[in-house]
Amino acid sequence: MSNQYESEITIFLRNFKQSNPDIALKQYAGRAILWDKVIDKKLKKDFDYARVPQKPYVYQVD
């Protein structure tokens, strides 16, 4: 008999993954929408070059 403690969250997640075996694929698809992007290095360089430096106090009117 195992005396190791398992939290309610761990039990819930294990049961959820067993009852929804396709959840991992949905997670990967959701990640791909926002995070897994190919970055155009030339375009990023152009954006970085065009950036205007922020002043120390942004609300001060010059």
N, CA, C and O atoms as a Tripos MOL2 file, in Angstrom:
@<TRIPOS>MOLECULE
protein
  248   247    62     0     0
PROTEIN
NO_CHARGES

@<TRIPOS>ATOM
      1 N           0.8390   -1.1790    0.0000 N.3       1 MET1
      2 CA          0.0000    0.0000    0.0000 C.3       1 MET1
      3 C           0.8820    1.2400    0.0000 C.2       1 MET1
      4 O           1.8390    1.3320    0.7680 O.2       1 MET1
      5 N           0.5600    2.1680   -0.8470 N.am      2 SER2
      6 CA          1.3270    3.3970   -0.9650 C.3       2 SER2
      7 C           0.7600    4.4550   -0.0280 C.2       2 SER2
      8 O          -0.4470    4.6920    0.0000 O.2       2 SER2
      9 N           1.6430    5.0870    0.7370 N.am      3 ASN3
     10 CA          1.2150    6.1220    1.6670 C.3       3 ASN3
     11 C           1.5430    7.5170    1.1540 C.2       3 ASN3
     12 O           1.5470    8.4710    1.9320 O.2       3 ASN3
     13 N           1.8160    7.6540   -0.1320 N.am      4 GLN4
     14 CA          2.1420    8.9600   -0.6710 C.3       4 GLN4
     15 C           0.8720    9.7730   -0.8660 C.2       4 GLN4
     16 O          -0.1600    9.2610   -1.2990 O.2       4 GLN4
     17 N           0.9770   11.0400   -0.5390 N.am      5 TYR5
     18 CA         -0.1540   11.9530   -0.6640 C.3       5 TYR5
     19 C          -0.3000   12.4100   -2.1120 C.2       5 TYR5
     20 O           0.6890   12.7130   -2.7790 O.2       5 TYR5
     21 N          -1.5280   12.4550   -2.5860 N.am      6 GLU6
     22 CA         -1.8360   13.0150   -3.8950 C.3       6 GLU6
     23 C          -2.9030   14.0890   -3.6940 C.2       6 GLU6
     24 O          -3.9440   13.8500   -3.0820 O.2       6 GLU6
     25 N          -2.6180   15.2640   -4.2180 N.am      7 SER7
     26 CA         -3.5680   16.3570   -4.0470 C.3       7 SER7
     27 C          -4.7990   16.1270   -4.9170 C.2       7 SER7
     28 O          -4.8020   15.3010   -5.8300 O.2       7 SER7
     29 N          -5.8230   16.8740   -4.6050 N.am      8 GLU8
     30 CA         -7.0610   16.7770   -5.3860 C.3       8 GLU8
     31 C          -6.8270   17.2220   -6.8260 C.2       8 GLU8
     32 O          -7.4310   16.6850   -7.7550 O.2       8 GLU8
     33 N          -5.9510   18.2000   -7.0050 N.am      9 ILE9
     34 CA         -5.6460   18.6820   -8.3540 C.3       9 ILE9
     35 C          -4.9560   17.5880   -9.1750 C.2       9 ILE9
     36 O          -5.2810   17.3900  -10.3460 O.2       9 ILE9
     37 N          -4.0110   16.8840   -8.5640 N.am     10 THR10
     38 CA         -3.3260   15.8010   -9.2640 C.3      10 THR10
     39 C          -4.3080   14.7110   -9.6760 C.2      10 THR10
     40 O          -4.2590   14.2170  -10.8020 O.2      10 THR10
     41 N          -5.1770   14.3480   -8.7860 N.am     11 ILE11
     42 CA         -6.1830   13.3240   -9.0830 C.3      11 ILE11
     43 C          -7.1160   13.8040  -10.1900 C.2      11 ILE11
     44 O          -7.4390   13.0520  -11.1100 O.2      11 ILE11
     45 N          -7.5490   15.0720  -10.0940 N.am     12 PHE12
     46 CA         -8.4250   15.6290  -11.1240 C.3      12 PHE12
     47 C          -7.7460   15.6240  -12.4850 C.2      12 PHE12
     48 O          -8.3490   15.2110  -13.4750 O.2      12 PHE12
     49 N          -6.4980   16.0800  -12.5440 N.am     13 LEU13
     50 CA         -5.7940   16.1320  -13.8280 C.3      13 LEU13
     51 C          -5.5900   14.7380  -14.4220 C.2      13 LEU13
     52 O          -5.7470   14.5490  -15.6280 O.2      13 LEU13
     53 N          -5.2460   13.7760  -13.5900 N.am     14 ARG14
     54 CA         -5.0640   12.4040  -14.0840 C.3      14 ARG14
     55 C          -6.3780   11.8620  -14.6530 C.2      14 ARG14
     56 O          -6.3930   11.2660  -15.7300 O.2      14 ARG14
     57 N          -7.4730   12.0700  -13.9310 N.am     15 ASN15
     58 CA         -8.7760   11.6020  -14.4100 C.3      15 ASN15
     59 C          -9.2160   12.3470  -15.6630 C.2      15 ASN15
     60 O          -9.7970   11.7560  -16.5730 O.2      15 ASN15
     61 N          -8.9380   13.6450  -15.7050 N.am     16 PHE16
     62 CA         -9.3060   14.4440  -16.8660 C.3      16 PHE16
     63 C          -8.5520   13.9780  -18.1070 C.2      16 PHE16
     64 O          -9.1340   13.8530  -19.1850 O.2      16 PHE16
     65 N          -7.2630   13.7250  -17.9520 N.am     17 LYS17
     66 CA         -6.4660   13.2610  -19.1010 C.3      17 LYS17
     67 C          -6.8830   11.8690  -19.5500 C.2      17 LYS17
     68 O          -6.8180   11.5550  -20.7390 O.2      17 LYS17
     69 N          -7.3080   11.0420  -18.6200 N.am     18 GLN18
     70 CA         -7.7740    9.7010  -18.9960 C.3      18 GLN18
     71 C          -9.1130    9.7660  -19.7190 C.2      18 GLN18
     72 O          -9.3580    8.9970  -20.6480 O.2      18 GLN18
     73 N          -9.9720   10.6760  -19.2960 N.am     19 SER19
     74 CA        -11.2860   10.7630  -19.9430 C.3      19 SER19
     75 C         -11.2490   11.5880  -21.2330 C.2      19 SER19
     76 O         -12.1770   11.5000  -22.0380 O.2      19 SER19
     77 N         -10.2000   12.3860  -21.4450 N.am     20 ASN20
     78 CA        -10.0340   13.1920  -22.6570 C.3      20 ASN20
     79 C          -8.6470   12.9430  -23.2580 C.2      20 ASN20
     80 O          -7.7610   13.7840  -23.1100 O.2      20 ASN20
     81 N          -8.4430   11.8260  -23.9200 N.am     21 PRO21
     82 CA         -7.0950   11.4980  -24.4010 C.3      21 PRO21
     83 C          -6.5790   12.4330  -25.4960 C.2      21 PRO21
     84 O          -5.3750   12.4710  -25.7470 O.2      21 PRO21
     85 N          -7.4570   13.1790  -26.1470 N.am     22 ASP22
     86 CA         -7.0200   14.0740  -27.2160 C.3      22 ASP22
     87 C          -6.6540   15.4720  -26.7040 C.2      22 ASP22
     88 O          -6.3630   16.3620  -27.5040 O.2      22 ASP22
     89 N          -6.6640   15.6730  -25.3970 N.am     23 ILE23
     90 CA         -6.3940   16.9990  -24.8380 C.3      23 ILE23
     91 C          -4.9700   17.4580  -25.1310 C.2      23 ILE23
     92 O          -4.7500   18.6540  -25.3220 O.2      23 ILE23
     93 N          -4.0090   16.5620  -25.1720 N.am     24 ALA24
     94 CA         -2.6250   16.9490  -25.4510 C.3      24 ALA24
     95 C          -2.5010   17.5230  -26.8590 C.2      24 ALA24
     96 O          -1.7740   18.4940  -27.0690 O.2      24 ALA24
     97 N          -3.2000   16.9350  -27.8190 N.am     25 LEU25
     98 CA         -3.1560   17.4660  -29.1810 C.3      25 LEU25
     99 C          -3.7920   18.8460  -29.2530 C.2      25 LEU25
    100 O          -3.3140   19.7170  -29.9790 O.2      25 LEU25
    101 N          -4.8630   19.0440  -28.5050 N.am     26 LYS26
    102 CA         -5.5020   20.3630  -28.4740 C.3      26 LYS26
    103 C          -4.5840   21.3980  -27.8230 C.2      26 LYS26
    104 O          -4.5630   22.5570  -28.2390 O.2      26 LYS26
    105 N          -3.8310   20.9870  -26.8110 N.am     27 GLN27
    106 CA         -2.8890   21.9000  -26.1760 C.3      27 GLN27
    107 C          -1.8010   22.3190  -27.1620 C.2      27 GLN27
    108 O          -1.4550   23.4970  -27.2380 O.2      27 GLN27
    109 N          -1.2640   21.3670  -27.9130 N.am     28 TYR28
    110 CA         -0.2330   21.6910  -28.9020 C.3      28 TYR28
    111 C          -0.7890   22.6090  -29.9870 C.2      28 TYR28
    112 O          -0.0970   23.5240  -30.4330 O.2      28 TYR28
    113 N          -2.0140   22.3780  -30.4090 N.am     29 ALA29
    114 CA         -2.6240   23.2300  -31.4360 C.3      29 ALA29
    115 C          -2.8370   24.6410  -30.8940 C.2      29 ALA29
    116 O          -2.6040   25.6180  -31.6060 O.2      29 ALA29
    117 N          -3.2720   24.7560  -29.6540 N.am     30 GLY30
    118 CA         -3.4660   26.0680  -29.0500 C.3      30 GLY30
    119 C          -2.1610   26.8180  -28.8800 C.2      30 GLY30
    120 O          -2.1060   28.0330  -29.0690 O.2      30 GLY30
    121 N          -1.1200   26.1040  -28.5270 N.am     31 ARG31
    122 CA          0.1940   26.7350  -28.3990 C.3      31 ARG31
    123 C           0.6870   27.2300  -29.7440 C.2      31 ARG31
    124 O           1.2880   28.3010  -29.8280 O.2      31 ARG31
    125 N           0.4430   26.4720  -30.7900 N.am     32 ALA32
    126 CA          0.9090   26.8470  -32.1220 C.3      32 ALA32
    127 C           0.2460   28.1330  -32.6110 C.2      32 ALA32
    128 O           0.8380   28.8780  -33.3920 O.2      32 ALA32
    129 N          -0.9740   28.3960  -32.1560 N.am     33 ILE33
    130 CA         -1.6810   29.6040  -32.5930 C.3      33 ILE33
    131 C          -0.9400   30.8600  -32.1350 C.2      33 ILE33
    132 O          -0.8020   31.8140  -32.8990 O.2      33 ILE33
    133 N          -0.4670   30.8600  -30.8930 N.am     34 LEU34
    134 CA          0.1250   32.0720  -30.3360 C.3      34 LEU34
    135 C           1.6480   32.0700  -30.2590 C.2      34 LEU34
    136 O           2.2660   33.1270  -30.3880 O.2      34 LEU34
    137 N           2.2600   30.9190  -30.0540 N.am     35 TRP35
    138 CA          3.6720   30.9210  -29.7000 C.3      35 TRP35
    139 C           4.5980   30.3560  -30.7580 C.2      35 TRP35
    140 O           5.6770   30.9100  -30.9690 O.2      35 TRP35
    141 N           4.2370   29.3080  -31.4140 N.am     36 ASP36
    142 CA          5.1490   28.6360  -32.3370 C.3      36 ASP36
    143 C           5.0930   29.3080  -33.7000 C.2      36 ASP36
    144 O           4.4180   28.8320  -34.6130 O.2      36 ASP36
    145 N           5.8060   30.4110  -33.8250 N.am     37 LYS37
    146 CA          5.8090   31.1880  -35.0530 C.3      37 LYS37
    147 C           7.2290   31.2690  -35.6020 C.2      37 LYS37
    148 O           8.2020   31.2530  -34.8480 O.2      37 LYS37
    149 N           7.3310   31.3540  -36.9050 N.am     38 VAL38
    150 CA          8.6200   31.5790  -37.5490 C.3      38 VAL38
    151 C           8.8360   33.0890  -37.6030 C.2      38 VAL38
    152 O           7.9820   33.8300  -38.0890 O.2      38 VAL38
    153 N           9.9850   33.5370  -37.1000 N.am     39 ILE39
    154 CA         10.2690   34.9600  -37.0330 C.3      39 ILE39
    155 C          11.0900   35.3710  -38.2440 C.2      39 ILE39
    156 O          12.1280   34.7770  -38.5360 O.2      39 ILE39
    157 N          10.6110   36.3970  -38.9480 N.am     40 ASP40
    158 CA         11.3440   36.9620  -40.0730 C.3      40 ASP40
    159 C          12.4020   37.9020  -39.4920 C.2      40 ASP40
    160 O          12.0690   38.9690  -38.9770 O.2      40 ASP40
    161 N          13.6780   37.5070  -39.5720 N.am     41 LYS41
    162 CA         14.7360   38.2630  -38.9190 C.3      41 LYS41
    163 C          14.9180   39.6530  -39.5170 C.2      41 LYS41
    164 O          15.2170   40.6020  -38.7920 O.2      41 LYS41
    165 N          14.7410   39.7840  -40.8230 N.am     42 LYS42
    166 CA         14.8880   41.0980  -41.4470 C.3      42 LYS42
    167 C          13.7680   42.0320  -40.9960 C.2      42 LYS42
    168 O          14.0130   43.2020  -40.7000 O.2      42 LYS42
    169 N          12.5540   41.5230  -40.9450 N.am     43 LEU43
    170 CA         11.4280   42.3320  -40.5020 C.3      43 LEU43
    171 C          11.5900   42.7460  -39.0430 C.2      43 LEU43
    172 O          11.2950   43.8870  -38.6880 O.2      43 LEU43
    173 N          12.0540   41.8370  -38.2010 N.am     44 LYS44
    174 CA         12.2840   42.1650  -36.7930 C.3      44 LYS44
    175 C          13.3660   43.2250  -36.6630 C.2      44 LYS44
    176 O          13.2480   44.1340  -35.8410 O.2      44 LYS44
    177 N          14.4110   43.1200  -37.4610 N.am     45 LYS45
    178 CA         15.4820   44.1090  -37.4340 C.3      45 LYS45
    179 C          14.9400   45.4850  -37.8300 C.2      45 LYS45
    180 O          15.2990   46.4940  -37.2230 O.2      45 LYS45
    181 N          14.0800   45.5250  -38.8430 N.am     46 ASP46
    182 CA         13.4710   46.7840  -39.2620 C.3      46 ASP46
    183 C          12.5860   47.3750  -38.1620 C.2      46 ASP46
    184 O          12.6020   48.5870  -37.9440 O.2      46 ASP46
    185 N          11.8230   46.5410  -37.4750 N.am     47 PHE47
    186 CA         10.9810   47.0070  -36.3740 C.3      47 PHE47
    187 C          11.8450   47.5570  -35.2360 C.2      47 PHE47
    188 O          11.5380   48.6030  -34.6630 O.2      47 PHE47
    189 N          12.9200   46.8460  -34.9180 N.am     48 ASP48
    190 CA         13.8060   47.3080  -33.8540 C.3      48 ASP48
    191 C          14.4530   48.6380  -34.2130 C.2      48 ASP48
    192 O          14.6190   49.4980  -33.3480 O.2      48 ASP48
    193 N          14.8180   48.8160  -35.4760 N.am     49 TYR49
    194 CA         15.4430   50.0500  -35.9260 C.3      49 TYR49
    195 C          14.4540   51.2170  -35.8550 C.2      49 TYR49
    196 O          14.8490   52.3400  -35.5420 O.2      49 TYR49
    197 N          13.1920   50.9660  -36.1370 N.am     50 ALA50
    198 CA         12.1810   52.0260  -36.1710 C.3      50 ALA50
    199 C          11.6290   52.3700  -34.7920 C.2      50 ALA50
    200 O          10.8480   53.3110  -34.6560 O.2      50 ALA50
    201 N          12.0240   51.6270  -33.7860 N.am     51 ARG51
    202 CA         11.5070   51.8720  -32.4380 C.3      51 ARG51
    203 C          11.9880   53.2180  -31.9070 C.2      51 ARG51
    204 O          13.1590   53.5680  -32.0580 O.2      51 ARG51
    205 N          11.0890   53.9660  -31.2890 N.am     52 VAL52
    206 CA         11.4180   55.2570  -30.7070 C.3      52 VAL52
    207 C          11.7120   55.0350  -29.2270 C.2      52 VAL52
    208 O          10.9030   54.4250  -28.5280 O.2      52 VAL52
    209 N          12.8520   55.5160  -28.7370 N.am     53 PRO53
    210 CA         13.1750   55.2880  -27.3240 C.3      53 PRO53
    211 C          12.1980   56.0160  -26.4070 C.2      53 PRO53
    212 O          11.7840   57.1430  -26.6820 O.2      53 PRO53
    213 N          11.8460   55.3610  -25.3320 N.am     54 GLN54
    214 CA         10.8950   55.9370  -24.3830 C.3      54 GLN54
    215 C          11.6270   56.8680  -23.4280 C.2      54 GLN54
    216 O          12.7290   56.5600  -22.9740 O.2      54 GLN54
    217 N          11.0150   58.0060  -23.1250 N.am     55 LYS55
    218 CA         11.5870   58.9520  -22.1920 C.3      55 LYS55
    219 C          11.3890   58.4530  -20.7600 C.2      55 LYS55
    220 O          10.4890   57.6530  -20.5050 O.2      55 LYS55
    221 N          12.2220   58.9180  -19.8220 N.am     56 PRO56
    222 CA         12.1060   58.4380  -18.4370 C.3      56 PRO56
    223 C          10.7290   58.6690  -17.8200 C.2      56 PRO56
    224 O          10.2190   57.8110  -17.0990 O.2      56 PRO56
    225 N          10.1240   59.8310  -18.1010 N.am     57 TYR57
    226 CA          8.7910   60.1020  -17.5630 C.3      57 TYR57
    227 C           7.8730   60.3240  -18.7420 C.2      57 TYR57
    228 O           7.9040   61.3850  -19.3660 O.2      57 TYR57
    229 N           7.0550   59.3330  -19.0560 N.am     58 VAL58
    230 CA          6.2910   59.3380  -20.3110 C.3      58 VAL58
    231 C           5.1790   60.3740  -20.3450 C.2      58 VAL58
    232 O           4.7190   60.7310  -21.4290 O.2      58 VAL58
    233 N           4.7320   60.8680  -19.1960 N.am     59 TYR59
    234 CA          3.6100   61.7960  -19.1690 C.3      59 TYR59
    235 C           4.0400   63.2620  -19.2030 C.2      59 TYR59
    236 O           3.1970   64.1590  -19.2380 O.2      59 TYR59
    237 N           5.3340   63.4990  -19.1920 N.am     60 GLN60
    238 CA          5.8280   64.8770  -19.2350 C.3      60 GLN60
    239 C           5.6840   65.4440  -20.6430 C.2      60 GLN60
    240 O           6.0830   64.8070  -21.6170 O.2      60 GLN60
    241 N           5.1170   66.6380  -20.7480 N.am     61 VAL61
    242 CA          4.9600   67.2920  -22.0290 C.3      61 VAL61
    243 C           6.1800   68.1590  -22.2780 C.2      61 VAL61
    244 O           6.5490   68.9810  -21.4380 O.2      61 VAL61
    245 N           6.8040   67.9750  -23.4300 N.am     62 ASP62
    246 CA          7.9980   68.7720  -23.7510 C.3      62 ASP62
    247 C           7.6530   70.0010  -24.5350 C.2      62 ASP62
    248 O           8.5410   70.7790  -24.8850 O.2      62 ASP62
@<TRIPOS>BOND
     1     1     2 1
     2     2     3 1
     3     3     4 2
     4     3     5 am
     5     5     6 1
     6     6     7 1
     7     7     8 2
     8     7     9 am
     9     9    10 1
    10    10    11 1
    11    11    12 2
    12    11    13 am
    13    13    14 1
    14    14    15 1
    15    15    16 2
    16    15    17 am
    17    17    18 1
    18    18    19 1
    19    19    20 2
    20    19    21 am
    21    21    22 1
    22    22    23 1
    23    23    24 2
    24    23    25 am
    25    25    26 1
    26    26    27 1
    27    27    28 2
    28    27    29 am
    29    29    30 1
    30    30    31 1
    31    31    32 2
    32    31    33 am
    33    33    34 1
    34    34    35 1
    35    35    36 2
    36    35    37 am
    37    37    38 1
    38    38    39 1
    39    39    40 2
    40    39    41 am
    41    41    42 1
    42    42    43 1
    43    43    44 2
    44    43    45 am
    45    45    46 1
    46    46    47 1
    47    47    48 2
    48    47    49 am
    49    49    50 1
    50    50    51 1
    51    51    52 2
    52    51    53 am
    53    53    54 1
    54    54    55 1
    55    55    56 2
    56    55    57 am
    57    57    58 1
    58    58    59 1
    59    59    60 2
    60    59    61 am
    61    61    62 1
    62    62    63 1
    63    63    64 2
    64    63    65 am
    65    65    66 1
    66    66    67 1
    67    67    68 2
    68    67    69 am
    69    69    70 1
    70    70    71 1
    71    71    72 2
    72    71    73 am
    73    73    74 1
    74    74    75 1
    75    75    76 2
    76    75    77 am
    77    77    78 1
    78    78    79 1
    79    79    80 2
    80    79    81 am
    81    81    82 1
    82    82    83 1
    83    83    84 2
    84    83    85 am
    85    85    86 1
    86    86    87 1
    87    87    88 2
    88    87    89 am
    89    89    90 1
    90    90    91 1
    91    91    92 2
    92    91    93 am
    93    93    94 1
    94    94    95 1
    95    95    96 2
    96    95    97 am
    97    97    98 1
    98    98    99 1
    99    99   100 2
   100    99   101 am
   101   101   102 1
   102   102   103 1
   103   103   104 2
   104   103   105 am
   105   105   106 1
   106   106   107 1
   107   107   108 2
   108   107   109 am
   109   109   110 1
   110   110   111 1
   111   111   112 2
   112   111   113 am
   113   113   114 1
   114   114   115 1
   115   115   116 2
   116   115   117 am
   117   117   118 1
   118   118   119 1
   119   119   120 2
   120   119   121 am
   121   121   122 1
   122   122   123 1
   123   123   124 2
   124   123   125 am
   125   125   126 1
   126   126   127 1
   127   127   128 2
   128   127   129 am
   129   129   130 1
   130   130   131 1
   131   131   132 2
   132   131   133 am
   133   133   134 1
   134   134   135 1
   135   135   136 2
   136   135   137 am
   137   137   138 1
   138   138   139 1
   139   139   140 2
   140   139   141 am
   141   141   142 1
   142   142   143 1
   143   143   144 2
   144   143   145 am
   145   145   146 1
   146   146   147 1
   147   147   148 2
   148   147   149 am
   149   149   150 1
   150   150   151 1
   151   151   152 2
   152   151   153 am
   153   153   154 1
   154   154   155 1
   155   155   156 2
   156   155   157 am
   157   157   158 1
   158   158   159 1
   159   159   160 2
   160   159   161 am
   161   161   162 1
   162   162   163 1
   163   163   164 2
   164   163   165 am
   165   165   166 1
   166   166   167 1
   167   167   168 2
   168   167   169 am
   169   169   170 1
   170   170   171 1
   171   171   172 2
   172   171   173 am
   173   173   174 1
   174   174   175 1
   175   175   176 2
   176   175   177 am
   177   177   178 1
   178   178   179 1
   179   179   180 2
   180   179   181 am
   181   181   182 1
   182   182   183 1
   183   183   184 2
   184   183   185 am
   185   185   186 1
   186   186   187 1
   187   187   188 2
   188   187   189 am
   189   189   190 1
   190   190   191 1
   191   191   192 2
   192   191   193 am
   193   193   194 1
   194   194   195 1
   195   195   196 2
   196   195   197 am
   197   197   198 1
   198   198   199 1
   199   199   200 2
   200   199   201 am
   201   201   202 1
   202   202   203 1
   203   203   204 2
   204   203   205 am
   205   205   206 1
   206   206   207 1
   207   207   208 2
   208   207   209 am
   209   209   210 1
   210   210   211 1
   211   211   212 2
   212   211   213 am
   213   213   214 1
   214   214   215 1
   215   215   216 2
   216   215   217 am
   217   217   218 1
   218   218   219 1
   219   219   220 2
   220   219   221 am
   221   221   222 1
   222   222   223 1
   223   223   224 2
   224   223   225 am
   225   225   226 1
   226   226   227 1
   227   227   228 2
   228   227   229 am
   229   229   230 1
   230   230   231 1
   231   231   232 2
   232   231   233 am
   233   233   234 1
   234   234   235 1
   235   235   236 2
   236   235   237 am
   237   237   238 1
   238   238   239 1
   239   239   240 2
   240   239   241 am
   241   241   242 1
   242   242   243 1
   243   243   244 2
   244   243   245 am
   245   245   246 1
   246   246   247 1
   247   247   248 2
@<TRIPOS>SUBSTRUCTURE
     1 MET1         2 RESIDUE 1 A MET
     2 SER2         6 RESIDUE 1 A SER
     3 ASN3        10 RESIDUE 1 A ASN
     4 GLN4        14 RESIDUE 1 A GLN
     5 TYR5        18 RESIDUE 1 A TYR
     6 GLU6        22 RESIDUE 1 A GLU
     7 SER7        26 RESIDUE 1 A SER
     8 GLU8        30 RESIDUE 1 A GLU
     9 ILE9        34 RESIDUE 1 A ILE
    10 THR10       38 RESIDUE 1 A THR
    11 ILE11       42 RESIDUE 1 A ILE
    12 PHE12       46 RESIDUE 1 A PHE
    13 LEU13       50 RESIDUE 1 A LEU
    14 ARG14       54 RESIDUE 1 A ARG
    15 ASN15       58 RESIDUE 1 A ASN
    16 PHE16       62 RESIDUE 1 A PHE
    17 LYS17       66 RESIDUE 1 A LYS
    18 GLN18       70 RESIDUE 1 A GLN
    19 SER19       74 RESIDUE 1 A SER
    20 ASN20       78 RESIDUE 1 A ASN
    21 PRO21       82 RESIDUE 1 A PRO
    22 ASP22       86 RESIDUE 1 A ASP
    23 ILE23       90 RESIDUE 1 A ILE
    24 ALA24       94 RESIDUE 1 A ALA
    25 LEU25       98 RESIDUE 1 A LEU
    26 LYS26      102 RESIDUE 1 A LYS
    27 GLN27      106 RESIDUE 1 A GLN
    28 TYR28      110 RESIDUE 1 A TYR
    29 ALA29      114 RESIDUE 1 A ALA
    30 GLY30      118 RESIDUE 1 A GLY
    31 ARG31      122 RESIDUE 1 A ARG
    32 ALA32      126 RESIDUE 1 A ALA
    33 ILE33      130 RESIDUE 1 A ILE
    34 LEU34      134 RESIDUE 1 A LEU
    35 TRP35      138 RESIDUE 1 A TRP
    36 ASP36      142 RESIDUE 1 A ASP
    37 LYS37      146 RESIDUE 1 A LYS
    38 VAL38      150 RESIDUE 1 A VAL
    39 ILE39      154 RESIDUE 1 A ILE
    40 ASP40      158 RESIDUE 1 A ASP
    41 LYS41      162 RESIDUE 1 A LYS
    42 LYS42      166 RESIDUE 1 A LYS
    43 LEU43      170 RESIDUE 1 A LEU
    44 LYS44      174 RESIDUE 1 A LYS
    45 LYS45      178 RESIDUE 1 A LYS
    46 ASP46      182 RESIDUE 1 A ASP
    47 PHE47      186 RESIDUE 1 A PHE
    48 ASP48      190 RESIDUE 1 A ASP
    49 TYR49      194 RESIDUE 1 A TYR
    50 ALA50      198 RESIDUE 1 A ALA
    51 ARG51      202 RESIDUE 1 A ARG
    52 VAL52      206 RESIDUE 1 A VAL
    53 PRO53      210 RESIDUE 1 A PRO
    54 GLN54      214 RESIDUE 1 A GLN
    55 LYS55      218 RESIDUE 1 A LYS
    56 PRO56      222 RESIDUE 1 A PRO
    57 TYR57      226 RESIDUE 1 A TYR
    58 VAL58      230 RESIDUE 1 A VAL
    59 TYR59      234 RESIDUE 1 A TYR
    60 GLN60      238 RESIDUE 1 A GLN
    61 VAL61      242 RESIDUE 1 A VAL
    62 ASP62      246 RESIDUE 1 A ASP
